[in-house]
Amino acid sequence: MAPSATAVHHAGHFRLFLRYCLGFVLAYLILIGSGLYLWAALTEQGEDQQIRTQLQGIHHLLQARYADTPQAQWPQLTRLLQTQFAYPVRVIPMAEAPHTLYPQSLQHLEQGGLVVTDDAHFSYQRLPGSSEVLVLGDFSKPDKADVAWYDSPSVDTLVMVGIFVIAIALPLYFLVYRLWRDVYALGHMALAIQQGDLAVGAPAVGTHLVRPLREALSRMATQLQDVMEGQRILSQAVAHETRTPLARMRFALAMMQVGDEDPEGTELLEGLKADVTRLEQLASAGVTYAQFGRSLRISTQRLEVAEVFDALDQRLPPGGRVRRLRFLPSHQRTLVANRDALLLALGNLIGNACRHAASEVVVSASTVEQWVVIAVDDDGPGVAPADRERIFQPYVQLQRHPDGFGLGLALVHIIAIKHGGRADVCDSVLGGARFRLLLPDA
C-alpha cells in the first residue's frame, strides 16, 4: 500500500528537521569542545601545580613509612599499601626509571625530588638512603573493583553528549520545527494561488510569528479572486456583447450593393468586411482565453503523439503553409493532456511559426527529464532574449500582423500552466525560434 501524502509530507519535515538539528548539534559540540580545550590549555599549569602539591603530601607520608621499615620488608609493605590505595603503588630500581623520564627529570629524581610525568599519570620519588624509586600510578586507571560503571570517563562523555543533544533538539523541535511546518503550509497555499486556485483556504498555523503572513496571503487571495472574477466577467461580457452588433454590421454590409463602376466603394466595402471578420475573431479569441483562464483544472487523457500530429496536419489550411512543414517521428509514443486544448495550443504555435518562417517549420516531440517536450522550430528571424518572456503575455505582438491579436501565445502559456507545465522560446537549430510546450511526463 502506497504511503499517504500526509505521511510523506511529515517525513519530509522530519528529515529537514533532523538535518538541521544534526548540523546545529555538531556545531554546538565543536564550539563547546574548542572552548573546553582552550580553557584546559590555559589552566593546565595550575592543575599540574595542584596535583604536585597533593602528591607531595602523599609521597612524604609514604617515604616516612618506608623509612621506618627495614628495606628487606619493603616488598611486603608495598603489597600492603597496594590494598589501601585505589591506584598502583610499586617500588622499582633506579635503573628502570631513565627510559620513562627526561634527563632533566631524572637528575631531579636522583637528587630526591618529586617528579610528575607530563600527562600527570605517574609520580616518581627516590626513597632516601637507597637506589629504589617509589612509583605511584597510573592515576588514570584506578582500581576498577572500587569504581562503579557510571564513574567511567566514557560513560560521562556519553551522558554529556546526550544531554547536549536533548537540550538542543527539544527546543528546536518545539520551536523551529513548528515554524517550518507552518511555513511549508503557507508555501503550499502560495503555490495553489500561483496555479490559479484563488479560492484556496488559508491553513491553520500554530506559530504566532507567521500568522501575519497567513492573514496577508488570505487577503491577497481574496483580492486577486475579486480582480480576476471582475476581469473575467468584463472580458466575457465585452466579447459576448460585441457579437450582436458585429453580426448586424456583417448583415448590413452584405445588403450593401456597390456597382462595378465604383472601385473605391468596392475596396471600402471589402475593407469593412475584413475589419468585421477580424473583430469577430478577436471576440472569439477573447472568450476562449477567458474560459481557459478561469478554469482551475482541465480533464486529461492519454493521447497518441502520432495521432495528435496527424490531426494538426489535417487542421492546417493548405494556403497558409510554408514551403516545407514537417512532423518528425517521435520516440515518445504517448502523452497525457486535454486533446482540444493541446490541439489549440500547438495549432497556435505552428500558425505563429508559419507566419514568421522563411521556408521551413519542423514539429517534434521528445522526453527531457520529467517533461514531454513538443517543439516547433522555424527558420525565421527568431525572438530576441529580452522579449522571450513578454511574448507570452496577452495582447503583446512584437510585430503587427493582420491575422494576429496577441492572444495566441498567451493561450499557449495558459494551457501549459493548466496542465502543470510551461511554455518557453529559445534559439532553433534552423536559425530561427524554437517554441516549446513542456507537459509533465505522467
Phi, psi and omega per residue, in radians:
M1 nan 2.272 -3.075
A2 -1.250 2.516 3.131
P3 -1.194 2.574 -3.137
S4 -1.250 2.824 3.133
A5 -1.115 -0.608 3.133
T6 -1.132 -0.734 3.132
A7 -1.113 -0.766 3.112
V8 -1.092 -0.693 -3.139
H9 -1.085 -0.825 3.137
H10 -1.170 -0.629 3.090
A11 -1.091 -0.691 3.080
G12 -1.099 -0.702 3.070
H13 -1.064 -0.776 -3.082
F14 -1.150 -0.719 3.111
R15 -1.098 -0.710 3.126
L16 -1.143 -0.763 3.100
F17 -1.071 -0.768 -3.112
L18 -1.102 -0.709 -3.132
R19 -1.096 -0.844 -3.133
Y20 -1.218 -0.627 3.135
C21 -1.117 -0.797 3.132
L22 -1.101 -0.727 3.100
G23 -1.099 -0.719 3.131
F24 -1.166 -0.755 3.118
V25 -1.085 -0.758 3.140
L26 -1.077 -0.807 3.116
A27 -1.096 -0.689 -3.141
Y28 -1.108 -0.778 3.135
L29 -1.154 -0.666 3.113
I30 -1.108 -0.770 3.129
L31 -1.119 -0.777 3.133
I32 -1.129 -0.781 3.127
G33 -1.072 -0.709 3.124
S34 -1.136 -0.733 3.121
G35 -1.118 -0.750 3.114
L36 -1.125 -0.658 3.133
Y37 -1.141 -0.762 3.124
L38 -1.132 -0.726 3.127
W39 -1.132 -0.698 3.108
A40 -1.121 -0.658 3.119
A41 -1.159 -0.634 -3.140
L42 -1.263 -0.580 -3.073
T43 -1.753 0.134 -3.060
E44 -1.123 -0.725 -3.115
Q45 -1.134 -0.703 3.109
G46 -1.111 -0.698 3.121
E47 -1.172 -0.700 3.106
D48 -1.072 -0.720 3.136
Q49 -1.158 -0.655 3.112
Q50 -1.148 -0.741 3.108
I51 -1.110 -0.743 -3.141
R52 -1.082 -0.709 3.135
T53 -1.121 -0.726 3.122
Q54 -1.143 -0.719 -3.103
L55 -1.240 -0.491 3.136
Q56 -1.085 -0.705 3.117
G57 -1.151 -0.727 -3.134
I58 -1.149 -0.788 -3.133
H59 -1.134 -0.630 3.130
H60 -1.097 -0.746 3.131
L61 -1.179 -0.723 -3.135
L62 -1.160 -0.716 3.122
Q63 -1.096 -0.667 3.089
A64 -1.121 -0.642 3.130
R65 -1.152 -0.788 3.124
Y66 -1.172 -0.600 -3.137
A67 -1.154 -0.559 3.126
D68 -1.455 -0.021 -3.095
T69 -2.008 2.344 3.084
P70 -1.024 2.540 -3.063
Q71 -1.080 -0.499 3.131
A72 -1.167 -0.393 -3.125
Q73 -1.715 0.139 -3.126
W74 -1.086 -0.683 3.110
P75 -1.050 -0.746 3.107
Q76 -1.119 -0.669 3.118
L77 -1.138 -0.678 3.131
T78 -1.108 -0.747 3.127
R79 -1.125 -0.651 3.111
L80 -1.145 -0.784 3.137
L81 -1.124 -0.586 -3.133
Q82 -1.056 -0.600 3.138
T83 -1.272 -0.284 -3.092
Q84 -1.736 -0.119 -3.109
F85 -2.021 2.597 3.130
A86 -1.480 -0.086 3.126
Y87 -2.258 2.835 -3.063
P88 -1.106 2.492 3.022
V89 -2.243 2.176 -3.099
R90 -2.612 2.861 3.106
V91 -2.163 2.218 -3.107
I92 -2.202 2.726 3.068
P93 -1.165 2.664 3.137
M94 -1.052 -0.481 -3.098
A95 -1.203 -0.344 -3.126
E96 -1.532 -0.144 -3.079
A97 -1.404 -0.555 -3.003
P98 -1.008 -0.625 -3.034
H99 -1.308 -0.112 3.114
T100 -1.918 -0.105 -3.057
L101 -2.217 2.750 3.046
Y102 -1.300 2.711 -3.137
P103 -0.990 -0.674 3.135
Q104 -1.148 -0.693 3.103
S105 -1.196 -0.635 3.125
L106 -1.110 -0.705 3.125
Q107 -1.128 -0.720 3.111
H108 -1.135 -0.619 3.123
L109 -1.171 -0.711 3.139
E110 -1.114 -0.486 3.131
Q111 -1.470 0.058 3.091
G112 1.610 0.121 -3.141
G113 -1.403 2.873 3.115
L114 -1.542 2.265 -3.140
V115 -2.102 2.232 3.090
V116 -2.033 2.277 -3.140
T117 -1.099 2.812 -3.083
D118 -1.042 -0.617 -3.133
D119 -1.510 0.051 3.094
A120 1.061 0.487 3.127
H121 -1.664 -0.340 -3.100
F122 -2.382 2.630 3.003
S123 -2.290 2.462 -3.097
Y124 -2.233 2.449 3.003
Q125 -2.734 2.345 -3.097
R126 -1.305 2.343 3.096
L127 -1.299 2.312 -3.059
P128 -1.104 2.424 3.084
G129 1.321 0.333 -3.134
S130 -2.621 3.008 3.049
S131 -1.789 0.417 -3.134
E132 -1.789 2.638 -3.113
V133 -2.131 2.251 3.066
L134 -1.488 2.170 -3.090
V135 -2.049 2.228 3.042
L136 -1.993 2.364 3.112
G137 2.083 2.947 0.404
D138 -1.412 2.124 -3.126
F139 -1.252 -0.355 3.137
S140 -1.361 -0.167 -3.126
K141 -2.215 1.373 3.121
P142 -1.208 2.985 3.129
D143 -1.107 1.966 -3.012
K144 -1.190 -0.331 3.106
A145 -1.214 -0.410 -3.117
D146 -1.744 0.053 -3.059
V147 -1.994 2.232 3.089
A148 -1.254 2.737 -3.089
W149 -1.069 -0.549 -3.080
Y150 -1.396 -0.074 3.073
D151 -1.593 0.089 -3.139
S152 -1.250 2.430 3.107
P153 -1.028 -0.642 3.134
S154 -1.148 -0.667 3.088
V155 -1.155 -0.709 3.094
D156 -1.055 -0.729 3.135
T157 -1.122 -0.788 3.135
L158 -1.102 -0.714 3.122
V159 -1.124 -0.727 3.139
M160 -1.112 -0.795 3.113
V161 -1.103 -0.722 3.117
G162 -1.081 -0.701 3.102
I163 -1.123 -0.728 3.113
F164 -1.066 -0.805 -3.107
V165 -1.093 -0.795 -3.141
I166 -1.134 -0.722 -3.125
A167 -1.126 -0.481 3.123
I168 -1.568 -0.746 -3.016
A169 -1.198 -0.702 -3.094
L170 -1.117 -0.855 3.064
P171 -1.071 -0.674 3.107
L172 -1.070 -0.735 -3.102
Y173 -1.140 -0.843 -3.041
F174 -1.373 -0.322 -3.120
L175 -1.914 -1.123 -3.030
V176 -1.243 -0.702 -3.116
Y177 -1.077 -0.717 3.107
R178 -1.121 -0.648 3.098
L179 -1.129 -0.764 3.089
W180 -1.038 -0.767 -3.121
R181 -1.050 -0.767 -3.128
D182 -1.219 -0.670 3.113
V183 -1.126 -0.697 3.097
Y184 -1.113 -0.706 3.109
A185 -1.094 -0.734 3.097
L186 -1.199 -0.553 3.070
G187 -1.117 -0.703 3.081
H188 -1.148 -0.606 3.080
M189 -1.139 -0.789 3.107
A190 -1.090 -0.662 3.114
L191 -1.139 -0.690 3.096
A192 -1.112 -0.696 3.091
I193 -1.109 -0.715 3.126
Q194 -1.089 -0.614 -3.136
Q195 -1.440 0.032 3.033
G196 1.781 -0.020 3.132
D197 -1.514 1.387 -3.067
L198 -1.330 -0.206 3.128
A199 -1.598 0.213 -3.115
V200 -1.110 2.426 3.135
G201 -1.420 2.537 3.113
A202 -1.255 2.281 -3.120
P203 -1.247 2.707 3.057
A204 -1.331 2.282 3.137
V205 -2.112 2.505 -3.108
G206 -1.815 -0.077 -3.117
T207 -1.745 2.138 -3.140
H208 -1.094 -0.432 -3.082
L209 -1.132 -0.568 -3.063
V210 -1.844 0.039 3.126
R211 -1.097 -0.685 3.049
P212 -1.039 -0.642 3.095
L213 -1.142 -0.702 3.097
R214 -1.064 -0.794 -3.141
E215 -1.141 -0.681 3.129
A216 -1.138 -0.756 3.104
L217 -1.118 -0.682 3.137
S218 -1.128 -0.771 3.101
R219 -1.140 -0.681 3.132
M220 -1.119 -0.724 3.121
A221 -1.101 -0.708 3.129
T222 -1.133 -0.778 3.138
Q223 -1.145 -0.728 3.099
L224 -1.097 -0.682 3.124
Q225 -1.102 -0.740 3.106
D226 -1.112 -0.772 -3.127
V227 -1.131 -0.814 -3.125
M228 -1.138 -0.661 3.120
E229 -1.167 -0.724 3.080
G230 -1.109 -0.714 3.109
Q231 -1.131 -0.711 3.132
R232 -1.116 -0.812 -3.127
I233 -1.086 -0.741 -3.129
L234 -1.129 -0.841 -3.103
S235 -1.140 -0.698 3.128
Q236 -1.189 -0.695 3.127
A237 -1.127 -0.756 3.127
V238 -1.095 -0.766 -3.131
A239 -1.103 -0.753 -3.131
H240 -1.237 -0.721 -3.078
E241 -1.213 -0.463 3.120
T242 -1.376 -0.269 -3.101
R243 -1.185 -0.695 -3.109
T244 -1.137 -0.921 3.096
P245 -1.099 -0.553 3.095
L246 -1.148 -0.696 3.105
A247 -1.117 -0.687 3.105
R248 -1.145 -0.725 3.122
M249 -1.106 -0.724 3.118
R250 -1.109 -0.715 3.121
F251 -1.111 -0.751 3.135
A252 -1.130 -0.686 3.116
L253 -1.159 -0.613 3.109
A254 -1.180 -0.513 -3.136
M255 -1.395 -0.332 -3.117
M256 -1.270 2.411 3.131
Q257 -2.071 2.247 3.107
V258 -2.157 2.252 -3.103
G259 -1.262 2.825 3.135
D260 -1.177 -0.366 -3.102
E261 -1.403 -0.005 -3.135
D262 -2.101 1.366 -3.106
P263 -1.120 -0.569 3.123
E264 -1.167 -0.685 3.098
G265 -1.141 -0.691 3.120
T266 -1.106 -0.758 3.130
E267 -1.135 -0.703 3.121
L268 -1.132 -0.704 3.139
L269 -1.135 -0.743 3.117
E270 -1.143 -0.630 3.088
G271 -1.136 -0.699 3.104
L272 -1.135 -0.697 3.105
K273 -1.111 -0.709 3.111
A274 -1.114 -0.703 3.130
D275 -1.145 -0.709 3.118
V276 -1.118 -0.735 3.098
T277 -1.064 -0.726 3.137
R278 -1.133 -0.719 3.119
L279 -1.129 -0.659 3.094
E280 -1.127 -0.729 3.111
Q281 -1.142 -0.676 3.104
L282 -1.108 -0.735 3.124
A283 -1.120 -0.733 3.118
S284 -1.136 -0.729 3.114
A285 -1.139 -0.654 3.104
G286 -1.119 -0.714 3.103
V287 -1.118 -0.758 3.130
T288 -1.087 -0.759 3.130
Y289 -1.100 -0.724 3.133
A290 -1.148 -0.660 3.140
Q291 -1.118 -0.809 3.124
F292 -1.211 -0.587 -3.123
G293 -1.167 -0.605 -3.074
R294 -1.578 -0.208 -3.136
S295 -1.407 2.240 3.138
L296 -1.313 -0.709 -3.124
R297 -2.397 2.693 3.073
I298 -2.195 2.554 -3.129
S299 -1.278 2.458 -3.110
T300 -2.186 2.858 3.075
Q301 -2.663 2.876 3.123
R302 -1.455 2.181 -3.067
L303 -2.058 2.608 3.017
E304 -1.430 2.244 -3.129
V305 -1.080 -0.720 3.138
A306 -1.094 -0.695 3.140
E307 -1.166 -0.646 3.090
V308 -1.120 -0.763 3.128
F309 -1.114 -0.698 3.105
D310 -1.104 -0.736 3.133
A311 -1.119 -0.681 3.100
L312 -1.154 -0.697 -3.130
D313 -1.118 -0.621 3.134
Q314 -1.360 -0.477 -3.121
R315 -1.298 -0.540 -3.047
L316 -1.221 2.262 3.113
P317 -1.211 2.390 -3.104
P318 -1.034 -0.606 -3.100
G319 -1.188 -0.408 -3.106
G320 -1.621 0.031 -3.092
R321 -1.364 2.581 2.976
V322 -1.375 3.126 -3.080
R323 -1.053 -0.554 -3.075
R324 -2.528 1.965 3.064
L325 -2.105 2.121 -3.060
R326 -2.177 2.454 2.996
F327 -1.928 1.921 -3.083
L328 -1.344 2.461 3.032
P329 -1.058 2.556 -3.042
S330 -2.160 2.492 2.993
H331 -1.294 -0.393 3.065
Q332 -1.370 1.895 -3.016
R333 -1.466 -0.628 -3.068
T334 -2.339 2.858 3.009
L335 -2.653 2.844 -3.128
V336 -1.911 2.073 -3.104
A337 -2.882 2.986 2.978
N338 -1.468 2.122 -2.982
R339 -1.065 -0.882 -3.092
D340 -1.103 -0.751 -3.139
A341 -1.153 -0.681 3.135
L342 -1.139 -0.762 3.125
L343 -1.119 -0.642 3.110
L344 -1.135 -0.800 -3.120
A345 -1.124 -0.835 -3.132
L346 -1.180 -0.612 3.072
G347 -1.076 -0.702 3.093
N348 -1.148 -0.707 3.127
L349 -1.127 -0.772 -3.126
I350 -1.187 -0.729 3.103
G351 -1.076 -0.715 3.099
N352 -1.113 -0.734 3.130
A353 -1.144 -0.684 -3.136
C354 -1.141 -0.576 -3.139
R355 -1.250 -0.500 -3.045
H356 -1.863 -0.195 -3.093
A357 -1.287 2.647 3.060
A358 -1.414 -0.779 -3.102
S359 -2.677 -0.226 -2.973
E360 -2.510 2.426 3.031
V361 -2.335 2.311 -3.110
V362 -2.187 2.268 3.118
V363 -1.969 2.283 -3.095
S364 -2.497 2.853 3.098
A365 -2.377 2.449 -3.133
S366 -2.686 3.039 3.100
T367 -2.033 2.191 3.100
V368 -2.201 1.892 -3.082
E369 0.976 -2.071 -3.087
Q370 -1.700 0.289 -3.059
W371 -2.050 2.532 2.877
V372 -1.671 2.059 -3.023
V373 -1.893 2.066 3.009
I374 -1.828 2.042 -3.039
A375 -1.966 2.462 3.061
V376 -2.107 1.923 -3.118
D377 -1.820 2.527 3.038
D378 -2.410 2.914 3.139
D379 -1.894 0.584 3.133
G380 -1.485 -2.746 -3.085
P381 -1.311 -0.254 -3.130
G382 1.431 -3.096 -3.136
V383 -2.166 2.246 3.138
A384 -1.111 2.520 -3.137
P385 -0.971 -0.568 -3.120
A386 -1.200 -0.356 -3.073
D387 -1.818 0.039 -2.968
R388 -1.285 -0.374 3.036
E389 -1.630 -0.680 -3.094
R390 -1.158 -0.451 -3.041
I391 -1.175 -0.345 -3.137
F392 -1.587 0.047 3.098
Q393 -1.438 2.636 -3.100
P394 -1.100 2.450 3.036
Y395 1.107 0.435 3.068
V396 -1.793 2.147 3.078
Q397 -2.248 2.131 3.108
L398 -1.245 -0.575 3.082
Q399 -2.327 2.265 3.138
R400 -1.128 2.287 -3.140
H401 -2.334 2.376 -3.084
P402 -1.101 -0.397 -3.104
D403 -1.747 0.036 -3.059
G404 -1.980 2.716 3.112
F405 -2.191 -0.060 -3.066
G406 1.423 0.280 3.131
L407 -1.938 -0.247 -3.077
G408 -1.089 -0.916 -3.139
L409 -1.248 -0.520 3.049
A410 -1.114 -0.669 3.062
L411 -1.122 -0.710 3.096
V412 -1.033 -0.777 3.137
H413 -1.093 -0.796 -3.135
I414 -1.097 -0.763 -3.127
I415 -1.117 -0.705 3.110
A416 -1.107 -0.744 3.140
I417 -1.110 -0.746 -3.118
K418 -1.140 -0.420 3.077
H419 -1.524 -0.023 -3.080
G420 1.439 0.323 -3.137
G421 -2.085 -2.601 3.140
R422 -2.773 2.941 3.084
A423 -2.256 2.472 3.105
D424 -2.624 3.086 3.138
V425 -2.426 2.480 3.111
C426 -2.552 -3.011 3.126
D427 -1.332 2.535 -3.131
S428 -1.786 2.655 3.056
V429 -1.184 -0.297 3.102
L430 -1.415 -0.146 3.133
G431 1.840 -0.229 -3.124
G432 -1.852 -2.241 -3.101
A433 -1.934 2.601 3.004
R434 -2.087 1.933 3.052
F435 -1.628 2.278 -3.087
R436 -2.123 2.404 3.004
L437 -1.953 1.995 -3.084
L438 -1.842 2.091 -3.138
L439 -2.074 2.554 3.121
P440 -1.052 2.407 3.117
D441 -1.486 1.385 -3.066
A442 -1.297 nan nan
